[in-house]
Amino acid sequence: MTKYIFVTGGVTSSLGKGIIAASLAKLLQARGFRTTIQKFDPYINVDPGTLNPYEHGECYVTEDGAETDLDLGHYERFLNTYTSQANNVTTGRIYQYVINKEREGAYLGKTVQVIPHITDEIKRRMTLLGQNHQYDIVITELGGTVGDIESLPYIEAVRQLKWEMGDENCIVIHLTLIPYLRAAKELKTKPTQHSVKMMSENGLNPDVLVCRTEEPLYKELKRKIALFCNVTQDAVIEALDADTIYGVPLEMMREKLDVICLEKLGLPKGTEPELNKWKEFLNKLRYPKSKVTIGLIGKYVELQDAYKSILEAFIHAGAMNECKVEVKNIHSEYLTTDNAAEKMENLDAVLVAPGFGSRGIEGKIDAIRYARENKIPFFGICLGMQMACVEFARNVLGMTKAHSTEMSSDTDEAVIAMMEDQKKITQMGGTMRLGSYDCELRTDSRTASIYGSTHISERHRHRYEFNNEYFDAYEKAGMIPVGKNTRTGLVEIVEIPDHPFFIGVQFHPEYKSTVENPHPLFTAFVKAAKEAQEQRNGRPKHPVYEQTVVEG
């Protein structure tokens, strides 16, 4: 039968449960086990789609159009496999399902309670991915921290599953914190002890402890933690702060987290993990040969998680180019025509980020104009592409009032407008154009040469589109719509051929970039930034690096 691993968190939030879960899954996958990861979030929103990025960071979109937690992005980037709607469940979705069933009379008039009705539905969802035997191991990350009121039904559901399945089929990894007190020069285990005690009071005992720490855990300290927390000593795993999240799988392999989990699940160890490609990526990431500075123009730049997938895609593309990408955050709300040159003069390239609403829009338009007129490589994603169209209409086509109906509903020059099938929608959640859609590219376009194909598929999350009434005007003036959805005729990609690099895309390419397959658009964009820097500095496009020979 399918085996289940649950990852819980204690002491504090943001310890990195998602990275530990993804790292373990990567190691198990490398050993030959069919592995997937799912995330259970304790908030009552049905999904993160209506949450402000400041609240919960980026909303990640899967191939099948589910708006999910950003941790699913980590899962896909590490495992190089797609997730789906079934991989992310919230308390809101659980309660919505149970209440709908109650309204249908499915419970035969019984009093509907947290136990058993809510916990039964949680258990059903937890085991859903393992029911068709598609996976050998299902890893489930539980959001929140042990002790939170909203997390209690999930802890109880795991307790019941563990009792029903047995310890050999279901284990719990508890991620906790061992703080280092610099004044005392001492690591403290008491917070971990309290966290495990709190979990035990709810009937659930961890099988493995992963301890986040700034300083190494010495042998006696591991023994103390094991003794007081009732786990075996080899199940106390050290998780030192890493220079990059992509180094964590190798650290967990060194600590034998995968081996311990397999032993406790009664599974063979399989083949030794072969991570040569992963190590090669890490070497390129850690030892780049050059550096570029790319401006990220957005309105949520105070919170890095708001653009998590974009930042990770830059890491993947940078490593592919053996180049460190230094991202300079520029808040679009404070960017104007007067200060654009000052804020952007030292940039090698500019990316205008996705977003919603009118705040900071004029700043994005000013940034795009500066990049277009000064031949700085430009990449616009979703709203970034739409504002590139608005900027071009205003400053090249002479349509001074051009805008998107999202920001100006009464504009007479709506170059970006709401899709017809969106106009009658009143519900906000899960109603945008979501998920994967096909796109046909012009054979003579830069984008087609970047992809190496004229047929692509990318993920979307938006309500507004390029207005095809202006298609011919744009093409004649030099901004070419080079990508279209063949079924709907909607424009997906625009580019300016006589610019070093000027591409705007309606979709979100960052969602499909992984360690093993960096997204081609990001890779080409970083390459264009390198070339722009070299030309500006008067260096050849392909410098020869001198080799230093050390004798002896």
C-alpha positions in Angstrom: 0.0 0.0 0.0 1.0 3.7 -0.4 3.0 5.0 2.6 2.4 8.4 4.1 4.8 10.9 5.6 3.4 14.0 7.5 5.5 17.1 8.1 4.5 19.3 10.9 6.1 22.5 12.4 6.7 23.7 15.9 8.1 26.7 17.9 7.6 29.3 15.1 6.4 29.6 11.6 8.5 30.1 8.4 11.0 27.4 9.5 10.9 25.8 6.0 8.5 22.8 6.2 8.0 23.1 2.5 11.7 23.0 1.7 12.3 20.0 4.0 9.3 18.2 2.5 10.5 18.9 -1.1 14.1 17.9 -0.2 12.9 14.6 1.3 10.7 14.0 -1.7 13.7 14.7 -4.1 15.8 12.1 -2.3 13.1 9.5 -2.3 12.4 10.2 -6.0 16.2 9.8 -6.7 16.1 6.4 -4.9 13.4 5.2 -7.4 10.2 5.8 -5.4 7.2 7.4 -7.0 6.7 10.4 -4.7 4.4 13.4 -4.5 3.8 16.2 -2.0 0.6 17.9 -0.9 0.0 20.9 1.3 -2.9 21.3 3.9 -3.4 25.0 4.9 -5.4 25.8 8.1 -6.9 29.1 6.9 -10.7 29.3 6.1 -10.2 30.8 2.6 -11.2 28.2 0.0 -7.9 28.9 -1.8 -5.2 31.6 -1.8 -6.7 33.2 -5.0 -8.4 36.1 -3.3 -5.6 36.7 -0.8 -3.5 39.9 -1.0 0.2 39.0 -1.8 1.2 40.9 1.4 -1.0 38.4 3.3 0.3 35.1 2.0 2.9 35.7 -0.7 2.5 34.5 -4.2 -0.5 32.6 -5.4 0.9 29.6 -7.4 -1.1 28.2 -10.4 -1.0 24.6 -11.4 -1.4 23.1 -14.9 -5.1 22.2 -14.2 -5.8 25.8 -13.1 -5.8 25.5 -9.3 -4.8 28.6 -7.3 -2.6 27.2 -4.6 -0.1 27.9 -1.9 3.4 29.0 -3.0 4.9 25.8 -1.5 3.5 23.9 -4.5 6.0 25.9 -6.6 8.8 24.5 -4.4 7.4 21.0 -4.9 7.4 21.3 -8.7 10.8 23.1 -8.9 12.5 20.3 -6.8 10.7 17.3 -8.2 10.3 18.5 -11.8 6.8 17.0 -11.9 3.4 18.8 -12.0 1.1 19.1 -9.1 -2.7 19.6 -9.3 -5.8 20.8 -7.4 -5.6 17.7 -5.2 -2.2 18.7 -3.9 -3.4 21.7 -2.0 -6.3 21.7 0.5 -7.5 24.4 2.8 -9.8 24.4 5.9 -12.2 26.5 3.8 -12.5 23.8 1.2 -13.0 21.1 3.8 -15.8 22.9 5.5 -17.4 24.0 2.2 -17.5 20.3 1.2 -19.0 19.1 4.5 -21.6 21.9 4.7 -22.7 21.2 1.1 -23.1 17.5 2.0 -25.1 18.5 5.1 -27.4 20.6 2.9 -27.9 17.7 0.6 -29.0 15.5 3.6 -26.0 13.2 3.2 -25.5 12.8 7.0 -29.1 11.5 7.5 -30.0 14.2 10.0 -27.1 13.6 12.4 -25.4 16.5 14.2 -22.4 17.5 12.0 -19.3 17.9 14.2 -15.5 18.5 13.8 -15.1 14.8 14.9 -15.9 12.7 13.0 -17.2 14.7 10.0 -14.5 17.3 9.5 -11.6 14.9 10.4 -13.1 12.2 8.2 -13.1 14.6 5.2 -9.5 15.6 6.1 -8.4 12.0 6.1 -10.2 11.3 2.8 -8.3 14.2 1.2 -5.0 13.1 2.8 -5.2 9.7 1.3 -6.8 10.7 -2.1 -3.5 10.8 -4.0 -2.5 7.4 -2.8 -5.7 5.5 -3.6 -5.0 4.6 -7.2 -1.5 3.3 -6.3 0.1 6.0 -8.6 2.5 6.8 -5.8 4.6 4.8 -3.4 5.0 7.6 -0.9 2.8 10.6 -0.3 4.3 13.5 1.7 1.9 15.9 3.4 2.9 19.2 4.7 0.6 20.6 7.4 0.6 24.4 7.4 0.7 26.5 10.6 2.4 25.6 13.9 1.5 22.9 16.4 -0.5 24.6 19.1 -2.5 26.8 16.7 -6.3 26.4 17.2 -6.9 26.1 13.5 -4.4 23.3 13.2 -6.0 21.0 15.8 -8.4 19.1 13.4 -5.4 18.2 11.2 -3.3 16.9 14.1 -6.3 14.8 15.2 -6.8 13.5 11.6 -3.2 12.4 11.4 -3.5 10.8 14.9 -6.4 8.8 13.6 -4.7 7.8 10.4 -1.6 6.7 12.3 -3.8 4.5 14.5 -5.7 3.1 11.5 -2.7 2.4 9.3 -0.1 1.5 11.8 3.4 3.0 12.4 4.9 1.2 9.5 2.6 2.9 7.0 2.4 6.4 8.4 5.1 8.5 10.1 5.4 12.1 11.3 8.4 14.4 10.8 8.3 17.4 13.2 10.3 20.4 12.1 11.4 22.5 15.0 13.9 25.2 16.1 17.0 24.9 18.3 17.8 28.6 19.1 21.4 29.7 19.7 21.8 32.2 22.5 24.9 34.2 21.6 25.2 35.8 25.0 25.4 32.4 26.6 27.1 30.7 23.6 24.6 27.8 24.0 22.0 25.9 22.0 18.7 25.6 23.8 16.4 22.6 23.4 13.6 23.7 25.7 11.4 25.2 22.8 11.6 21.9 21.0 10.7 19.9 24.1 7.6 22.1 24.6 6.6 21.8 21.0 6.8 18.0 21.1 5.0 18.0 24.5 2.2 20.1 23.0 1.8 17.7 20.1 1.9 14.7 22.5 -1.0 16.2 24.5 -3.0 15.9 21.3 -2.2 12.2 21.0 0.5 12.5 18.3 4.1 11.7 18.7 6.8 12.5 16.1 8.9 9.8 14.6 11.6 12.1 13.3 12.7 15.5 14.5 14.3 17.9 12.0 16.0 20.6 14.0 16.7 24.0 12.4 19.8 25.6 13.9 22.5 28.2 13.3 25.1 26.0 15.0 25.9 22.3 14.6 24.2 19.9 17.0 26.8 17.9 18.9 26.3 14.3 19.8 25.3 14.8 23.5 22.8 17.4 22.5 21.2 15.1 20.0 21.0 12.4 22.7 19.3 14.9 25.1 16.7 15.9 22.4 16.0 12.2 21.6 15.6 11.3 25.3 13.3 14.2 26.2 11.3 14.0 23.0 10.9 10.2 22.9 12.5 9.5 19.5 15.5 7.4 18.6 18.8 9.3 18.5 19.4 8.6 14.8 16.0 10.3 14.1 17.3 13.7 15.4 18.2 15.4 12.2 20.4 18.5 12.0 19.2 21.2 9.6 21.8 24.0 9.5 21.0 27.3 7.8 21.9 26.9 4.1 23.3 29.4 1.6 20.6 28.4 -0.8 17.4 26.3 -0.5 18.8 24.1 -3.3 21.5 22.9 -1.0 19.1 21.4 1.5 18.5 18.1 -0.3 22.3 17.3 -0.1 22.3 18.3 3.6 19.4 16.0 4.3 21.1 13.2 2.4 24.2 13.8 4.5 22.0 13.5 7.6 20.3 10.4 6.2 16.8 11.7 6.5 15.6 9.6 3.6 17.2 6.4 5.0 15.7 6.9 8.4 12.2 7.5 6.9 12.5 4.4 4.7 13.6 2.3 7.7 10.6 3.4 9.8 8.2 2.7 6.9 9.7 -0.7 6.3 10.7 0.1 2.7 14.0 -1.0 1.0 16.5 1.7 0.5 16.5 1.4 -3.3 19.4 2.8 -5.3 21.7 5.4 -3.9 20.4 8.9 -4.9 22.1 10.0 -8.1 22.1 13.8 -8.0 24.9 14.7 -10.4 22.7 17.1 -12.4 21.6 18.8 -9.1 25.2 19.1 -8.0 26.2 20.6 -11.3 23.4 23.2 -11.0 24.6 24.0 -7.4 28.2 24.5 -8.6 27.1 26.9 -11.3 24.9 28.7 -8.8 27.6 29.1 -6.2 30.5 29.9 -8.5 29.2 32.2 -11.3 31.5 33.7 -13.9 29.7 37.0 -14.2 27.0 39.1 -12.6 24.0 41.1 -14.0 21.6 43.5 -12.2 18.0 43.2 -13.2 15.3 45.6 -12.1 12.1 44.0 -10.8 9.4 46.7 -11.2 6.4 45.7 -9.0 4.1 47.0 -6.3 4.6 44.2 -3.7 8.4 44.4 -3.6 8.4 44.8 0.2 7.5 41.1 0.5 9.9 38.8 -1.5 7.4 35.9 -1.4 5.0 38.0 -3.5 7.3 37.2 -6.5 8.7 33.9 -5.4 8.5 32.0 -8.6 10.0 34.9 -10.6 13.0 35.1 -8.2 13.5 31.3 -8.4 13.3 31.4 -12.2 16.1 34.0 -12.2 18.2 31.6 -10.1 17.6 28.8 -12.5 18.3 31.0 -15.6 21.3 32.5 -13.9 22.9 29.2 -13.2 22.2 28.1 -16.8 24.1 31.2 -18.0 26.8 30.8 -15.2 25.8 34.2 -14.1 24.7 35.7 -10.8 21.4 37.6 -11.1 21.2 40.4 -8.7 17.6 41.6 -8.5 17.0 45.2 -7.7 13.5 45.8 -6.4 11.9 49.1 -7.6 8.5 50.0 -6.2 6.4 51.1 -9.1 4.3 53.4 -6.9 7.3 55.7 -6.4 8.6 55.6 -10.0 7.8 58.5 -12.3 8.9 60.0 -15.6 11.2 62.4 -13.7 13.1 59.8 -11.6 13.0 56.8 -14.0 16.5 57.5 -15.3 17.9 57.9 -11.8 16.3 54.6 -10.6 17.0 52.6 -13.7 20.3 53.9 -15.1 22.6 51.1 -13.8 20.3 48.2 -14.7 21.2 45.6 -17.3 17.6 44.6 -17.8 14.1 45.3 -16.6 11.3 42.9 -15.7 7.8 44.4 -15.1 6.0 42.0 -12.7 2.3 40.8 -12.7 -0.3 42.3 -10.4 -3.8 43.6 -10.0 -5.4 47.1 -9.6 -4.5 50.6 -10.4 -1.9 51.3 -7.7 1.6 51.8 -9.2 0.4 51.4 -12.8 1.8 54.7 -14.1 5.2 53.8 -12.6 5.2 50.6 -14.5 4.3 52.4 -17.7 7.2 54.9 -17.1 9.6 52.1 -16.5 8.6 50.4 -19.8 9.0 53.6 -21.7 12.5 54.1 -20.3 13.5 50.5 -21.2 12.0 50.7 -24.7 13.5 54.1 -25.6 17.0 53.3 -24.1 17.2 49.8 -25.6 17.4 48.1 -22.2 16.3 44.4 -22.4 12.7 44.2 -21.2 10.5 41.3 -20.1 6.8 41.9 -19.2 4.7 39.2 -17.5 0.9 39.3 -17.5 0.1 42.9 -16.3 3.7 43.8 -17.4 2.8 42.8 -20.9 -0.5 44.7 -20.8 1.1 47.9 -19.6 3.8 47.5 -22.4 0.9 47.6 -24.8 -0.6 50.7 -23.1 2.8 52.4 -23.1 3.3 51.7 -26.8 -0.2 52.9 -27.7 0.3 56.2 -25.8 3.8 57.0 -26.9 4.1 55.5 -30.4 0.5 55.2 -31.7 -0.4 58.6 -30.4 -3.4 57.2 -28.3 -2.8 59.5 -25.3 -5.8 58.1 -23.4 -5.0 54.5 -24.0 -5.5 52.2 -21.0 -6.8 49.0 -19.7 -10.5 48.8 -18.6 -9.2 47.2 -15.4 -7.9 50.7 -14.3 -10.1 52.9 -16.4 -13.5 51.4 -17.2 -14.7 54.4 -19.2 -11.6 54.8 -21.5 -12.4 55.3 -25.2 -9.1 53.7 -26.1 -9.2 50.3 -24.4 -6.2 48.5 -25.8 -6.6 46.0 -22.9 -10.1 44.9 -22.1 -12.0 42.3 -20.1 -12.7 39.0 -21.9 -16.4 38.6 -22.9 -16.8 35.4 -20.8 -15.6 37.3 -17.7 -18.1 40.2 -17.9 -21.0 38.3 -16.3 -18.9 36.8 -13.4 -19.8 38.0 -9.9 -17.8 35.5 -7.9 -14.1 36.5 -7.5 -12.5 33.2 -6.4 -11.3 30.7 -9.1 -13.1 32.5 -12.0 -10.2 34.0 -13.9 -8.6 32.4 -17.0 -6.6 29.9 -15.1 -4.2 27.0 -15.9 -2.5 25.8 -19.0 -3.5 27.0 -22.5 -1.9 26.4 -25.9 -0.3 29.1 -28.0 0.9 29.2 -31.6 4.0 31.3 -32.4 5.0 33.1 -35.6 7.8 31.1 -37.2 9.9 34.3 -37.8 9.6 35.5 -34.2 12.3 35.8 -31.6 10.1 33.9 -29.1 9.8 30.9 -31.5 13.6 30.8 -31.8 13.9 30.9 -27.9 11.5 28.1 -27.4 12.8 26.1 -30.4 9.1 25.5 -31.3 6.1 27.2 -32.7 3.7 25.4 -30.4 3.9 26.0 -26.7 1.7 25.6 -23.6 1.8 28.0 -20.6 -0.2 28.8 -17.5 -2.4 31.8 -17.1 -4.0 33.9 -14.3 -5.9 37.0 -15.5 -9.2 38.5 -16.6 -8.1 41.1 -19.1 -6.7 40.6 -22.6 -5.2 42.5 -25.6 -7.9 44.1 -27.6 -7.7 42.6 -31.1 -9.4 45.7 -32.6 -5.9 47.3 -32.5 -4.0 44.3 -33.8 -3.1 45.8 -37.2 -2.2 49.2 -35.7 0.4 47.6 -33.4 1.9 45.4 -36.1 2.3 48.3 -38.5 4.0 50.5 -35.8 6.5 47.8 -34.8 5.1 45.9 -31.8 4.3 42.5 -33.2 1.7 40.2 -31.7 3.7 37.0 -32.3 1.8 34.5 -30.2 -1.9 33.7 -30.3 -4.3 31.2 -28.8 -5.6 29.4 -31.9 -8.9 28.5 -30.4 -9.9 32.0 -29.1 -7.7 34.3 -31.2 -6.4 36.0 -28.1 -2.9 37.5 -28.2 -0.5 35.8 -25.8 2.9 37.4 -26.8 4.1 40.7 -28.2 7.6 41.7 -29.1 9.5 44.5 -30.7 12.0 43.0 -33.3 14.3 46.1 -33.6 14.9 46.1 -29.8 17.8 44.1 -28.2 15.1 42.2 -26.2 11.6 43.4 -25.8 9.0 40.6 -25.0 5.7 40.7 -23.2 3.7 37.6 -22.4 0.2 37.3 -21.1 1.0 34.1 -19.3 3.2 33.3 -16.3 6.4 31.4 -17.5 7.9 31.6 -14.0 5.5 28.8 -12.9 7.1 26.3 -15.2 10.8 27.0 -14.4 12.5 24.2 -12.5 16.1 23.3 -11.5 16.4 20.7 -14.2 14.5 22.7 -16.8 15.0 26.4 -16.5 12.4 28.3 -18.5 13.7 29.3 -21.9 12.3 32.8 -21.8 14.1 33.6 -18.5 17.3 32.0 -19.8 17.2 34.1 -22.9 16.4 37.2 -20.9 19.4 36.8 -18.6 21.6 36.1 -21.6 20.3 39.4 -23.1 21.1 41.2 -19.9 24.7 39.8 -20.0 25.1 41.0 -23.6 23.7 44.4 -22.9 26.2 44.8 -20.0 29.1 43.7 -22.1 28.2 46.1 -24.9 27.8 49.0 -22.4 31.2 48.3 -20.9 32.9 47.9 -24.2 33.7 44.2 -23.7 33.4 41.5 -26.4 30.2 39.5 -26.2 32.1 36.3 -25.5 35.0 37.2 -23.2 37.9 34.7 -22.8 38.5 33.9 -19.2 42.2 33.5 -18.4 43.3 30.3 -16.7 45.6 30.7 -13.8 48.1 27.8 -13.3 49.2 27.3 -9.7 52.5 25.4 -9.5 53.3 23.0 -6.8 
